[in-house]
Amino acid sequence: LHEMKKRAPHKELIPALVFDESCNCSECFYMKRNTMEKLYLCMKYELPEIIIDEDLRLRALKPIEAMLDLSKSIK
């Protein structure tokens, strides 16, 4: 959040929810590797392309939809 606060001090930033001691997405080493520049380039050039099995995609879609439903209830 620190970098985002520096770039957009006028915005209200809400940290990711912490469900228990083992899950703290806002402190995740791997999540911290993402940057605004990397996100921008990924969206602009649609790279890297990731090809996965359709069954895996459908199974992975369930928790993503659950997270989106959870975010709707927070507003």
Distance bins in CASP14 RR format, pairs under 12 A and 6 or more apart:
PFRMAT RR
TARGET T0000
AUTHOR 0000-0000-0000
RMODE 2
METHOD distances of the structure
MODEL  1
1 7 0 0 0 0 0 1 0 0 0 0 0
1 8 0 0 0 0 0 1 0 0 0 0 0
1 9 0 0 0 0 0 1 0 0 0 0 0
1 11 0 0 0 0 0 1 0 0 0 0 0
1 12 0 0 0 0 0 1 0 0 0 0 0
1 13 1 0 1 0 0 0 0 0 0 0 0
1 14 0 0 0 0 1 0 0 0 0 0 0
1 15 1 0 1 0 0 0 0 0 0 0 0
1 16 0 0 0 0 1 0 0 0 0 0 0
1 25 0 0 0 0 0 1 0 0 0 0 0
1 26 1 0 0 1 0 0 0 0 0 0 0
1 27 0 0 0 0 0 1 0 0 0 0 0
1 31 0 0 0 0 0 1 0 0 0 0 0
1 32 0 0 0 0 0 1 0 0 0 0 0
2 8 0 0 0 0 0 1 0 0 0 0 0
2 9 0 0 0 0 0 1 0 0 0 0 0
2 13 0 0 0 0 1 0 0 0 0 0 0
2 15 0 0 0 0 0 1 0 0 0 0 0
2 26 0 0 0 0 0 1 0 0 0 0 0
2 27 0 0 0 0 0 1 0 0 0 0 0
2 32 0 0 0 0 1 0 0 0 0 0 0
2 35 0 0 0 0 0 1 0 0 0 0 0
3 9 0 0 0 0 0 1 0 0 0 0 0
3 13 0 0 0 0 0 1 0 0 0 0 0
3 32 0 0 0 0 1 0 0 0 0 0 0
3 33 0 0 0 0 0 1 0 0 0 0 0
3 34 0 0 0 0 0 1 0 0 0 0 0
3 35 1 0 0 1 0 0 0 0 0 0 0
3 36 1 0 0 1 0 0 0 0 0 0 0
3 37 0 0 0 0 0 1 0 0 0 0 0
3 38 0 0 0 0 0 1 0 0 0 0 0
3 39 0 0 0 0 0 1 0 0 0 0 0
4 10 0 0 0 0 0 1 0 0 0 0 0
4 11 1 0 0 1 0 0 0 0 0 0 0
4 12 0 0 0 0 0 1 0 0 0 0 0
4 13 1 0 1 0 0 0 0 0 0 0 0
4 14 0 0 0 0 0 1 0 0 0 0 0
4 15 0 0 0 0 0 1 0 0 0 0 0
4 26 0 0 0 0 0 1 0 0 0 0 0
4 32 0 0 0 0 0 1 0 0 0 0 0
4 34 0 0 0 0 0 1 0 0 0 0 0
4 35 0 0 0 0 0 1 0 0 0 0 0
4 36 1 0 0 1 0 0 0 0 0 0 0
4 39 0 0 0 0 0 1 0 0 0 0 0
5 11 0 0 0 0 1 0 0 0 0 0 0
5 12 0 0 0 0 0 1 0 0 0 0 0
5 13 1 0 0 1 0 0 0 0 0 0 0
5 14 0 0 0 0 0 1 0 0 0 0 0
5 15 0 0 0 0 0 1 0 0 0 0 0
6 13 0 0 0 0 0 1 0 0 0 0 0
6 36 0 0 0 0 0 1 0 0 0 0 0
7 13 0 0 0 0 0 1 0 0 0 0 0
7 35 0 0 0 0 0 1 0 0 0 0 0
7 36 1 0 0 1 0 0 0 0 0 0 0
7 37 0 0 0 0 0 1 0 0 0 0 0
7 40 0 0 0 0 0 1 0 0 0 0 0
8 36 0 0 0 0 1 0 0 0 0 0 0
13 26 0 0 0 0 1 0 0 0 0 0 0
14 25 0 0 0 0 0 1 0 0 0 0 0
14 26 0 0 0 0 1 0 0 0 0 0 0
14 71 0 0 0 0 1 0 0 0 0 0 0
14 74 0 0 0 0 1 0 0 0 0 0 0
14 75 0 0 0 0 0 1 0 0 0 0 0
15 24 0 0 0 0 1 0 0 0 0 0 0
15 25 0 0 0 0 1 0 0 0 0 0 0
15 26 1 0 1 0 0 0 0 0 0 0 0
15 27 0 0 0 0 1 0 0 0 0 0 0
15 28 0 0 0 0 0 1 0 0 0 0 0
15 31 0 0 0 0 0 1 0 0 0 0 0
16 23 0 0 0 0 1 0 0 0 0 0 0
16 24 1 0 0 1 0 0 0 0 0 0 0
16 25 1 1 0 0 0 0 0 0 0 0 0
16 26 1 0 1 0 0 0 0 0 0 0 0
16 27 0 0 0 0 1 0 0 0 0 0 0
16 28 0 0 0 0 1 0 0 0 0 0 0
16 31 0 0 0 0 1 0 0 0 0 0 0
16 32 0 0 0 0 0 1 0 0 0 0 0
16 67 0 0 0 0 1 0 0 0 0 0 0
16 70 0 0 0 0 0 1 0 0 0 0 0
16 71 0 0 0 0 0 1 0 0 0 0 0
16 74 0 0 0 0 0 1 0 0 0 0 0
17 23 0 0 0 0 1 0 0 0 0 0 0
17 24 0 0 0 0 1 0 0 0 0 0 0
17 25 1 0 0 1 0 0 0 0 0 0 0
17 26 0 0 0 0 1 0 0 0 0 0 0
17 67 0 0 0 0 1 0 0 0 0 0 0
17 70 1 0 0 1 0 0 0 0 0 0 0
17 71 0 0 0 0 1 0 0 0 0 0 0
17 73 0 0 0 0 0 1 0 0 0 0 0
17 74 0 0 0 0 1 0 0 0 0 0 0
18 24 1 0 1 0 0 0 0 0 0 0 0
18 25 1 0 0 1 0 0 0 0 0 0 0
18 26 1 0 0 1 0 0 0 0 0 0 0
18 27 0 0 0 0 1 0 0 0 0 0 0
18 28 0 0 0 0 0 1 0 0 0 0 0
19 25 0 0 0 0 1 0 0 0 0 0 0
19 26 0 0 0 0 0 1 0 0 0 0 0
19 67 0 0 0 0 0 1 0 0 0 0 0
19 70 0 0 0 0 0 1 0 0 0 0 0
21 27 0 0 0 0 0 1 0 0 0 0 0
22 28 0 0 0 0 0 1 0 0 0 0 0
23 31 0 0 0 0 0 1 0 0 0 0 0
24 31 0 0 0 0 1 0 0 0 0 0 0
24 32 0 0 0 0 0 1 0 0 0 0 0
25 31 1 0 1 0 0 0 0 0 0 0 0
25 32 0 0 0 0 0 1 0 0 0 0 0
25 34 0 0 0 0 0 1 0 0 0 0 0
25 67 0 0 0 0 0 1 0 0 0 0 0
26 32 0 0 0 0 1 0 0 0 0 0 0
26 34 0 0 0 0 0 1 0 0 0 0 0
28 34 0 0 0 0 1 0 0 0 0 0 0
31 38 0 0 0 0 0 1 0 0 0 0 0
31 39 0 0 0 0 0 1 0 0 0 0 0
32 38 0 0 0 0 0 1 0 0 0 0 0
33 39 0 0 0 0 0 1 0 0 0 0 0
34 40 0 0 0 0 0 1 0 0 0 0 0
34 41 0 0 0 0 0 1 0 0 0 0 0
34 42 0 0 0 0 1 0 0 0 0 0 0
35 41 0 0 0 0 1 0 0 0 0 0 0
35 42 0 0 0 0 0 1 0 0 0 0 0
36 42 0 0 0 0 0 1 0 0 0 0 0
36 43 0 0 0 0 0 1 0 0 0 0 0
37 43 0 0 0 0 0 1 0 0 0 0 0
37 44 0 0 0 0 0 1 0 0 0 0 0
38 44 0 0 0 0 0 1 0 0 0 0 0
38 45 0 0 0 0 0 1 0 0 0 0 0
38 47 0 0 0 0 0 1 0 0 0 0 0
38 48 0 0 0 0 0 1 0 0 0 0 0
39 45 0 0 0 0 0 1 0 0 0 0 0
39 47 0 0 0 0 0 1 0 0 0 0 0
40 46 0 0 0 0 0 1 0 0 0 0 0
40 47 0 0 0 0 0 1 0 0 0 0 0
41 47 1 0 0 1 0 0 0 0 0 0 0
41 48 0 0 0 0 0 1 0 0 0 0 0
42 48 1 0 0 1 0 0 0 0 0 0 0
42 49 0 0 0 0 0 1 0 0 0 0 0
42 50 0 0 0 0 0 1 0 0 0 0 0
50 56 0 0 0 0 0 1 0 0 0 0 0
50 57 0 0 0 0 1 0 0 0 0 0 0
50 60 0 0 0 0 0 1 0 0 0 0 0
51 57 0 0 0 0 1 0 0 0 0 0 0
52 58 0 0 0 0 0 1 0 0 0 0 0
52 59 0 0 0 0 0 1 0 0 0 0 0
52 60 1 0 0 1 0 0 0 0 0 0 0
52 61 0 0 0 0 0 1 0 0 0 0 0
53 59 0 0 0 0 1 0 0 0 0 0 0
53 60 0 0 0 0 0 1 0 0 0 0 0
54 60 0 0 0 0 0 1 0 0 0 0 0
54 61 0 0 0 0 0 1 0 0 0 0 0
55 61 0 0 0 0 0 1 0 0 0 0 0
56 62 0 0 0 0 0 1 0 0 0 0 0
57 64 0 0 0 0 0 1 0 0 0 0 0
58 64 0 0 0 0 0 1 0 0 0 0 0
58 65 0 0 0 0 0 1 0 0 0 0 0
59 65 0 0 0 0 0 1 0 0 0 0 0
60 66 0 0 0 0 0 1 0 0 0 0 0
60 67 0 0 0 0 0 1 0 0 0 0 0
61 67 0 0 0 0 0 1 0 0 0 0 0
61 68 0 0 0 0 0 1 0 0 0 0 0
62 68 0 0 0 0 0 1 0 0 0 0 0
62 69 0 0 0 0 0 1 0 0 0 0 0
63 69 0 0 0 0 0 1 0 0 0 0 0
63 70 0 0 0 0 0 1 0 0 0 0 0
64 70 0 0 0 0 0 1 0 0 0 0 0
64 71 0 0 0 0 0 1 0 0 0 0 0
65 71 0 0 0 0 0 1 0 0 0 0 0
65 72 0 0 0 0 0 1 0 0 0 0 0
66 72 0 0 0 0 0 1 0 0 0 0 0
66 73 0 0 0 0 0 1 0 0 0 0 0
67 73 0 0 0 0 0 1 0 0 0 0 0
67 74 0 0 0 0 0 1 0 0 0 0 0
68 74 0 0 0 0 0 1 0 0 0 0 0
68 75 0 0 0 0 0 1 0 0 0 0 0
69 75 0 0 0 0 0 1 0 0 0 0 0
END
